[in-house]
Every structure is written in structure tokens, then in C-alpha cells.
Amino acid sequence: MSISSVPCPRQIRLSSSGIEAAIMGDEVVGGWALWLGDVEQSHVDIEDPSVIRHEYLRRMATVLDTLRPVGEPISVLHLGAGALTLPRYVQHTRPRSAQTVIEIERELVDFVTSTLPLPPGTRLHALHGDAREVCQTLPDGTFDAVVMDIFTGEESPDHLACTAFYTDLLRLLRADGALLINVGDDPPLRFAGTQIQTLDDACDAAGLAGPWVLADASMLTGRYPGNLVLAAGGTLNGTAADTQRAAWEAAGPHPAAVLDPHAARGFAAERVAG
């Protein structure tokens, strides 16, 4: 799809935040980028939805790849829509998957899907509102995976970065499901450390092993900004998680680092103390 063939509108002002959203062709790597204000929020390749440019999303996709046998449909709850990069990927790799997205910006999903159509056959249900409030209305054990990609850094809303909310998200998972959380942070990664500990508390209350951490290896030094992916849930308990770990490390992006719950606790303690 060429830039000139993208249907209008390609810009919209979001009513909840007042931020301008824009979709523009990426002249460097191809595909399309969703910008919120002056920040590139998402990148999609509608010709090949298996292409994921943002590193942390690629790591999340890798975990979803190991969640069930290849090609088997899954049910996924996405907190935060963006340009729907991961829903496109799930439909491409696991056709007939049932997907739900919660987005606080009422206009965003329609803007994205009308400008950059979803792959044929995509089953996506959009819910509008605050993620915590909407999640509290959903039944237990509904989803194979819950993907949280709605905040980064210490300015995150407190009610979306607490043990009670993570407990709610774990409740929504099937017994062998997985919760994935994107945490962006700047050195010394104190916020990331607190979020690992917060999710660990929620896992402990739910009788689950604590969170795994997937990241670029350089992030674990605490000297660089970036994103870490926290992963938890029944599918990551026990010996099966070791096999999944090997797959995550091999898939990258490289240099890839994966911390098991024990190592993640140590990393978090260092970051919070530092």
C-alpha cells in the first residue's frame, strides 16, 4: 500500500487526551507508523503482519508463539490499542483467534482500522474505557493471554501499576495462560524494579511462580533506557518454562536476556536499592 493510497483521515485529535494521532509511511524501514504527538507509538507492516519492528513487541510475540502449538487459535486481551500491531500478528500466525482490545481513547481503534485495515478474518472486539474499570467487568479465566501495553515509566497511573490491578489481570487468565506487561523506564530502572516486585506479589497471592523478564541484555546493566517485558502465569510454572526460555533466548532480538523469577527478584532488588 503506497502512502497516496491510504484512505483519509490520516490525522485525528483524540478527545480523552487531546493528543493528535497521525499515521505516516515509514520511509526508512517501510510500513506505517502511528504517532501520538511527537512520539512514534506503533509500527505496522500491513503487507506482512509477521514483521514487528519494536523490539519489546517482538519479545511479546515470541512468548505468544510458545503459548500453544503452532497455528492454534488463542484468546487474547490487549490493554492499549496502538496501531494493533500485535492483534495483526496473532491473526496472521493463529487465524481465527478471538481478540479483545481495551482502549481509553474512543476514536483510536476506528481511526487505525479505517486507515490501515486489519487482516481478513480478524475477530477483534473493542471496548472503550479505563483499563482497570473495564477489566473488573470481565469474567474469570476468559483469556489465554493478557497483553498490557498502556504505560511506561514513573508517570504511569498508580491504579494501573499496583498489585491489585495485576491480581485482576491474573484472574482473567486461563489456568495455563500468560500475562505480558511492557515496562519502559530510564536509568537506573527503579520503576521497572518496583513493577517486577509488584507483579511478584500478585503472583505469590495467586499461587504462581513470579515474573520472568525478557529484555535486551544491555538493559540489565541499568545504564540504558528501554523496555522490559514481564511475563507471568500458569503456563510459566514448572519445568515447561525452561523449554520456553530456550526458545525466547534463541528468537531474540539479540542480544537477548531472559531472567527466571529468582533472578528477576534479584535484579529488581538491585534496581530499587540503587
Buried (B, 14 or more C-beta within 10 A) or exposed (E): BEEEEBEEEBEBEBEBEEBEBBBBBBEEEEBBBBBBEEEBBBBBBBEEBEBBBBBBBBBBBBBBBBBBEEEEBBBBBBBBBBBBBBBBBBBBBBBEBBBBBBBBBBBBBEBBBEBBEBBEEBBBEBBBBBBBEBBEEBEEEBBBBBBBBBBBEEEBEEEBBBBEBBBBBBBBBBEBBBBBBBBBBBBBBBBBBBBBBBBBBBBEEBEBBBBBBBBBEEBBEBEEEBBBBBBBBBBBBEEEBEEBBEEBBEBEEEEBBBBBBEBBBEBBEBBBEE
